[in-house]
């Protein structure tokens, strides 16, 4: 009986599906040739709102299921052709065939088409700031870390700490995948990535529940370049730069693409000398007066990085795509450093001059494998996506430091030397499942889950010399084997409601965090287990045809990094070392953001962020001691208000973009027994000018400036940069030559002072930032753009029903 009932229900559902109204048609060009991959939209009778969408198949045909009988219009779009919009079509319970729809070639002039196709350097999209690296002349030859400075609101300080609107707590993603490796290793990866492999960089200040909750200042997503050309294609890239030291980047990519199969490879070799000039001054108030410690020196690092990325993507049907990517980046850095430290005033040490010489070789690599599969079930955009990633970060570091002690140029103590050995093995495995479903023509549901497993095994040891000799012995006091395990189990649900003039989105994410760590050298261990809910919402409203309003709220977390928890001491010389804080707690932030846009010309934003247990890094000297200590602790809370403005202008020969942000911030809490309340006002701004000159010439002039500001007990000085570049296209656009001068006035360097009761600290680091760079980029192979890829932006908009 049950079997017959099941067959009856199946038959009824089949009949209902066959009876569902639908609209069909075939798209061709004026030569009667079918046009595949056209974006087809079902619109309301007024032609204002897109209700559903699909793309044409290889034969140019399309089918759209109709939600309810009524009056509709059909819109068809394809790059290079004039847009088609049908008259009002009355669709009842029967299928309606539109027959043959003929698209005509667009008749725009070449100059006008070039202006329209050229994306601006910076775009604002649904609360996300996008830096289009591919269109930035001054991006060529730079690393990903250098490119971050060009993203509005982002600053990279003298110690390569990345902040957004003056605050830390930023998460990094690669092609939408959160990177869960330590901050120092993440900086190494960004320093080795070249601009040639990057399409764009996104700054997501208020991510939805779909994204990981980590990153109280938001997320930076680095998007790799995609294969857009059918057949065999690729490019050769060579860049050479010189400041006080030289450097070069060589890259080669080879790709192959068919309708269903894509193979991509990208290999680059980055060889450069990194020169840093360092100044560190400290004043310690002692019973006998002020003790003044001044250190000055430089370091030169010979860096060689080989990057490789390979991937295969296969689309067995128009609705299913799967792929695998493999990356590796073996890196060798040999650092040579000299630092001379003088001690004046109330000197309690047995010497007045410390001369330190260091040799620090380091080898690291981050091989990773990622797989994914995406299936789209229907034309309304119902989609299921699975992805899994495994990363193994390997780091071997050895730091040999020799310290000599003098008074009046006479050596007064035997030479002391030590050798730090650090072996790091960092493993990350993640898997993620995302589901999207349009429940009705105005309501879309997103839901998913993610699990991540992190294992960090860090072994460190210190070999000390017998003073005055080259004989070394293991100092067991500083031996350390630290094992850190982290597990995060997450799930989310996100609902978007399309309104007449906007959209409302509500989301909730839950994350269970399990952490345990143990120091096998001294037996110290700790365990943390906590569950958090992270709500978020956003509201978009069209005030008029050109003016729009967006409001958003999110609640986010920053978990301490493993090295911030590890209490082992890492020495840089006899008077400086760093250590972790095992009592460090996660920080939590509430963020509210409002934005108003006038077309693509003006954009205004106002944001407020409140952070509890604000994680803060600083330097200090313990009472009665002389060594400087770098460590981390939690401020009780911090607040920040940011007002942002953005404007741009585009014409056939000139593009202008300008940005300014005005910030207020404060921190409150106890630091080294002192109650601290710090307030600050700051401003940062930038201006990008692009001149489109005759005969395929382009000129770009950029400038940016940051005022000084306070952050807790530290005051950061002003800094800025002016760059200029000129580009010429040769060989029918296949060869791009770019010549640029960066940091013309040599003003892009970091300085800050730190003040605590009884002590003051000053630090300055000046990189080799004023450089002349010549870049050659040659593209070869089939130059026909794949319509399916080039129209991806339109297709994604249709699937969202917006």
Secondary structure, 3 states (H helix, E strand, C coil): CHHHHHHHHHHHHHHHHHHCCEEEEEEEECCCCECCCCEEEEEECCCCCEEEEEECCCCCEEEEECCCCEEEEEEEECCCECCEECCCEEECCCCEEEEEEEECECCCCHHHHHHHHCCCCEEEECCEEEEEHHHCHHHCCCEHHHHHCCCCCEEECCCCCEEECCECCEEEEECCEECCCCHHHHHHHHHHCEHHHEEEEEEECCCCCCCCCECCCEEEEEEECCCCECEEEEEEEEEEEECCCEEEEEEEEEEEECCCEEEEEEEEEEEEEEEEEEEEEEEEEECCEEEEEEEEEEEEEEEEEEEEEEEEEEEEECCEEEEEEEEEEEEEEEEEEEEEEEEEECCCCCCCEEEEEEEEEEEEEEEEEEEEEEEECCCCCCEEEEEEEEEEEEEEEEEEEEEEEEECCEEEEEEEEEEEEEEEEEEEEEEEEEEEEECCCCEEEEEEEEEEEEEEEEEEEEEEECCCCCCEEECHHHCEEEEEEEEEEEEEEEEEEECCCEEEEEEEEEEEEEEEEEECCCCCEEEEEEEEEEEEEEEEEECCCCEEEEEEEEEEEECCCHHHHCCCCEEEECCEEECCCCCCCCEEEEEEEEEEEECCCEEEEEEEEEEEEEEEEEEEECCCCCCEEEEEEEEEEEEEEEEEEEEEEECCCEEEEEEEEEEEEEEEEEECCEEEEEEEEEEEEEEEEEEEECCCEEEEEEEEEECCEEECCEEECCEEEEEEEEEEEECCCCEEEEEEEECCCCCCCEEEEEEECCEEEEEEEEECCCEEEEEEEEEEECCCECHHHHCHHHHHHHHHCC
